[in-house]
Amino acid sequence: MKTITLIAAIAENNAIGKNNDLLWHLPDDFKRFKALTTGNPIIMGRKTFETFPKPLPHRKHIIITRDENYSTNFDNCVVVHNLDDALNEVKDANIIYIIGGGQIYTMGLEKATHMELTIVHDNFEADTFFPDFDKKNWKIIAEEYHPKDNNHIYDFTYITYERILEI
């Protein structure tokens, strides 16, 4: 079964970013992101792509932008102009990750089969937010709490959601 997974770290108030940057630094969350997405295609908006110094290794990057003239010279990167075209670019993949930003998560929410969320247990001032979603349409299939420590100044919880499919 093909899975389309939204993967994000979000604050309790759904904040995910400000001024095209993350709001926190959680090394264990970065490791988890890498472990989950490596070897799989990742779909993102142009602004998210431009926050990387270079493309992430071992992942095909699908970049969504409204700018018809946008291009990149990096290998393993494809530019498209809507989510359907992005999904068509990776139609042979069994696992697809949508990695942001806010508008791309909103578009992807209706197509997602899973969500891998890191809930950062605090509220933040932000200009980019993860979309609200109806929790009754999702079931939690894994949950793992991490208290703050020397490397993490916030408590956080990994939550894996699976869409409840109506029959």
N, C-alpha and C positions, 0 to 999 in steps of 0.2 A: 504494500500500500504506500502510495506517495504521501510524504508529509511535508507540509509547508508550515514552518515554525517561525513565529515572531520571537526574537531574542533581544532582551533589553534589561538594563538596570534602571529601576525607577524608584523615585522617592515615594513616601506614603501619600504625598499630594500629587502623584503622577509626574512630577518634574523629571526631565531627562537631560536637559542641557540649557546652557546660556552662552550667548555670543559664540556659537559654533564650538563649544567645548563641553566636556563632561563636568559634572558638579562635584565629583569625588574621585578618589584614587583607591581602588580596592584590588590589590594584586591577585588575590585568589579568584576574584570574579574575572579578571583578564585571562587567567590560566584556564578557567572553565570555558570562557568564550572560545579560546583557541582550541581547546580539546574538542568541543562540540562542533565547531564550524570547519576545522581543517579537513580538507578532502571533499568538501561540499560547496556548491555555489552559494554566493551571498548576494542578495539584492539590496540596494541602498539608493538613497537620493544623492544628487550631485554634491550637496553641501557636506553630507557625511563622508563621501569619498574624498573630498578635498581636505578633510581633517587628517587624513593619513599622509605621512611623509612619502610613502610609496605603497603600492598594493600589498595586501597581506599575503604571505606565501601560501601556496598549495590550496588556493581557492579561486574559482572563477568569479570575477566581479561583474555584476550587472548593475549599471548606473542609470537611474531614471532621472531625466531632466526635461523640462519644457523647452529648453534652448535647442532649437533645431540645428544650430551650428556648433554645438558643444562636441568636442572629441578629446580623446586621450591617446597618447602614443605607447602606453604601457601594454605589454603582452597580457593576455588572459583577462582583458577588460573589454566589455561591450557596452555601448551607449544605446539606450532606448528611450522612448518618450511616454510610455505608460506601463502600468503593472501587467496588463495582459501580454504585451510584447516581451516584458522581462521574463514572465513565466514561460512563454513560448521558447525563449532562448535556452531554458534549462529543462525542457519537457522530458528529457531522458533521465534526469536525475531522480533518485528515489527520495532524497532528503534535500530540502531547500530552506535556507535561512533568510529571513528578512531582518536586516540589522539597523534600519532607521533611515532617516530621522522621523520626526513626528508625523509629517504628512504621509510618508511612506507606510508607517505603522497603521495609520488610519485607513489607507487604501487596502492594506494587506489583511486587516482584521477580519473582513468578511470571507476571505479565502483561506485563512489559516486553519490548520487542523490541530496545531499545538502552540503553546507559548512556553518559553523558558524565561522566566522573570526572576531577576534578583531584586528583591524589595529592600531598599535602604531605609532603615528605620529612623527617619527624620523627615522634616519638610524643608524645602529649599525654594529660594527665589529663582525663577527660571523664565525663559522665553520659549521653551520647547517642552511639550508634554506628551506622554503616552496617552493614547485615547482611552476614555472610559469604556468598559465592556461589561456586559450583563453576566455576572458570575453564575447565574442559573443555567447558562448555556455551556458552561465549562465545568469539568471536574478536576480536582487536584489529584495527580497520580504520584507525585513525589514532593517532599518538602524537607528542607534541611536548614536549620538555624545556625548562624555563626555569630558569636559575640565579638564585640570589638576587642582588639588586641594590639600588640606593638606595631603591627603592619596595617591595621585597619582601624580608623578612628570612628567608624560607625558600626553598629550591629547591622546584620543583613540576613535575609533568608532567601534561599533558592526555592522557587516554586515552579513545578512543571504542571502545566494545565493541558488537558486534552478536551477538544470540543465534544460535547454531547450531541451525537447525531440522532436526529429524529428518524424513526422508521415509518 
